[in-house]
Amino acid sequence: MKRLILVLLTGAALAASSPAYAAVKTIVLVHGAFADGSGWKPVADILQSHGYSVLVVQEPETSFAADVAATRRVLDKASPCVLVGHSYGGMIINEVGTHAGVKALVFVAAFEPDVGESVPI
């Protein structure tokens, strides 16, 4: 878990430290399959202690489309932001990464599929 937090903090800090992204103060976290947003709590606490606003997407896990829609609803409120996905969450952030408010993507042990590629679960 400590490595995951370190990777996330490093990725978010690098993404947000570029002059082009200096206004990014929000991190949106997307969990993987067979989990829920509570798994991000230790990471969210650390990010918040460093002055970031953190939103955790609670995808319904009923379908990929529903998970993407849940993430888009959060992104509509979070612009500009760094979008972070873990495991299956990587597929979701890959899908919504073109949202106008997303300034950077961070894949944490996550799937990054090519166009048309799917991942069996």
C-alpha positions, -999 to 999 in steps of 0.1 A, spaced: 0 0 0 29 24 8 43 19 -27 9 26 -42 6 58 -23 41 68 -32 35 62 -69 2 81 -68 17 110 -50 46 111 -74 23 109 -105 -1 135 -92 27 159 -81 44 156 -115 12 161 -134 1 190 -113 36 207 -110 39 216 -147 33 253 -153 5 243 -176 -13 225 -148 -5 248 -119 -42 255 -114 -49 218 -109 -58 213 -72 -83 184 -76 -75 147 -78 -102 123 -89 -97 87 -79 -113 57 -96 -112 23 -80 -109 -11 -96 -133 -39 -100 -145 -59 -70 -138 -29 -47 -153 4 -37 -141 39 -32 -132 33 5 -100 17 -6 -87 51 -17 -92 66 19 -55 64 29 -44 80 -4 -71 106 -2 -61 116 33 -25 121 23 -34 141 -8 -58 163 12 -30 169 38 -10 183 9 -37 208 -1 -55 189 -28 -92 185 -31 -100 148 -36 -131 132 -51 -135 94 -52 -158 80 -78 -181 53 -65 -189 34 -97 -219 11 -95 -201 -18 -112 -233 -28 -130 -218 -22 -165 -189 -4 -181 -212 22 -195 -227 29 -160 -192 31 -145 -181 56 -172 -213 77 -167 -206 78 -129 -171 90 -135 -182 117 -160 -207 130 -134 -179 135 -110 -156 151 -136 -183 176 -145 -179 189 -109 -141 185 -106 -125 206 -134 -96 210 -138 -83 177 -123 -58 149 -124 -77 116 -130 -63 85 -114 -74 49 -120 -64 16 -104 -68 -18 -121 -101 -18 -139 -103 19 -132 -77 24 -158 -102 13 -185 -126 39 -172 -101 68 -171 -89 58 -205 -125 62 -218 -132 95 -201 -97 110 -204 -107 134 -231 -131 152 -208 -123 189 -210 -115 191 -173 -90 163 -172 -55 176 -174 -35 144 -168 -41 107 -164 -24 85 -138 -26 47 -143 -18 29 -110 -13 -8 -118 -41 -3 -142 -53 -14 -176 -46 10 -205 -64 -6 -234 -59 3 -271 -89 14 -291 -113 -15 -294 -94 -37 -269 -113 -52 -239 -101 -69 -208 -117 -101 -196 -128 -99 -160 
